[in-house]
């Protein structure tokens, strides 16, 4: 068993292994409202992930790459 910090990409890859059909289903549409709802503790990376456009999230993944990983890799900043 491995314990400790893992980067976000590792989480997405683990999810893809247990649920390869998993893909984002909801997206924030207004950055200021999203930040106000979650408060000061939200990170810029979390905001960027929430603001993915539906088109970005629905892009077809590369062959052999689960949708959740492809969606993440398409939004790296």
N, C-alpha and C positions, 0 to 999 in steps of 0.2 A: 504494500500500500504506500502510495506517495502522498505526502502531506506538505503543504506550503503553497506559496504563491504560484499561480499559473497565469500566463497572459490570456487575454480575451480570445485570441485565435485558438488556443488549446481548448478552451471551453466549447467553442463552436465546433471544433473537430470531434470532441467527445460526444456532443449532442448529435452530430451527423452519423456517428457510428451506431447509436441506439435508435435514432429516428431519422433516417435519410430523407424522408419526404417533408421534413420540417422546413418551413419557410416563414419569413415575417408576414404577419397578417394585419397589423395596424401601424400607422405612421402619424406622427405629430404633423400638424399643418402650420402651426404658428409658434415660432421659436420663443417669443416673449411669454406667451400663455403657458407653454410647456415649462419654461424655467420658473415662472411664478407658482405653478402647481407643485413642482418638486422642491422648490426652495434653493437656498444658497449652497447646499451640499452637492448639487449635481455637477458633473464634470463636462467639459466641452466635448469629450469623446462620446459621452452618453447622449448629449444633445444632438451631435452629428448622426449617431446611429438612429435616434428617434426621428430625425428629419429626412431620412432616406426617402426618395420619391417612390411611389408605387412602381413606376417604370423600372427604376434601378433594382428594386427588390424582385421584380418579376423576370428580370433578364435570365435567359436560359443559362444554366451552368455549363462549364466545360464538360466534355464527356468524362464520366467517371468521378466527377466532383459533386458532392452533395449540394443541394440548393443553398443551404444555410452558409456553407463555407464560401461558395461563389458570390453570394450577396455581400458577405463581409469583405472579401478580397476586392470586389469592385468598388468599395467605398473607402479604401485606405487613404488617409490624408497625411 
